[in-house]
Amino acid sequence: MLHEEWPCLLGRWDSLQALVKGLERPYLSRVGGYDVSALYPDPAVAIRIATEYELPEVLPIPVYDLLRVTEMGMPLPAPEAYREAKLSALTADDFHKLTRGRAELRVHVLDVLDSYTCVPPSCGVCFEPPDEDVNPDAPEDTACQKAFREWFGEAAKRGLCAPDPIAWFLSASSQCEFLSACPGCKEWARKNFQSIREDLWSRLPVLVW
């Protein structure tokens, strides 16, 4: 049961998240309010079970989920769906690990965002870097590089991906369509966003616990 609720494969996790997310609005229409906790397994309880029964392959997933829940909290002043977890199930050592894991995850994601300030060229325009000897007034960045630099810089500054970076990079695949960048660089970015998600997923055992 625990392995089904907390799958170790990213594709399976994505499918489960999409399925439950689709149930939120009908559920809230029926019960009222904004609390959708009943639709999701409790990550704090799962952490305690996975720890006690020594299930290291499962443990990072509910830990990541709990970081999402406690990061989001009750959205104010315009409430949307929110979740709660049974934090009383955790030990003092669990809370210490969660605090450290949250910091490690943030640092890693900020490093990823920073690495995208210079997008590898994917089209003819971007492929030829400005020749400062010929044109000393040439811009430092191509239009594509500037677009991605500004987007990720804003995301880092506002902490847009902090609650759930794995989901954020998934949504970024569609959001990049609206950037002022060439089709080649947008396609390159979409492919690499998935690679970032897969790499982040594989690093969860080290990053969050």
FENSUL-V548483 format. One line per field, one symbol per residue. ss: DSSP state (a for helix, b for strand, c for the rest). phi: phi as a letter, one per 40 degrees, with the letter a starting at -180 (. if undefined). burial: # if it has 16 or more other C-alpha atoms within 10 Angstrom, else .. Layout:
# FENSUL-V548483
ss->???
phi->???
burial->???
This chain:
# FENSUL-V548483
ss->caaaaccccaaaaaaaaaaaaaaaaaaaaaacccbcaaacccaaaaaaaaaacccaaaaaaaaaaaaaaaaacccccccccbccccaaaccaaaaaaaaaaaaaaaaaaaaaaaaccccccccaaaacccccccccccccccaaaaaaaaaaaaaaaaccccccaaaaaaaaaaaaaaccccaaaaaaaaaaaaaaaaaaaaaaaaacc
phi->.ccccbcccccccdccccccdccccdccccbggbcbdccbcccccccccccccfbcccdcccccccccccccgccbcbcbcbbbbccccccccdcccccccccccccccccccccccbcdcbaccccccdccccbcccccbcccccccccccccccccgccdcaccccccccccccccccbcdccccdcdcccccccccccccddccba
burial->....####.#..#..#.......#..#......###.....#########.......############....#......#####........#...#..##.###..##..#..##.#.##...#...#..........##.######.###.##....######.###..#..#....##..##..##..##.##..##..##.###
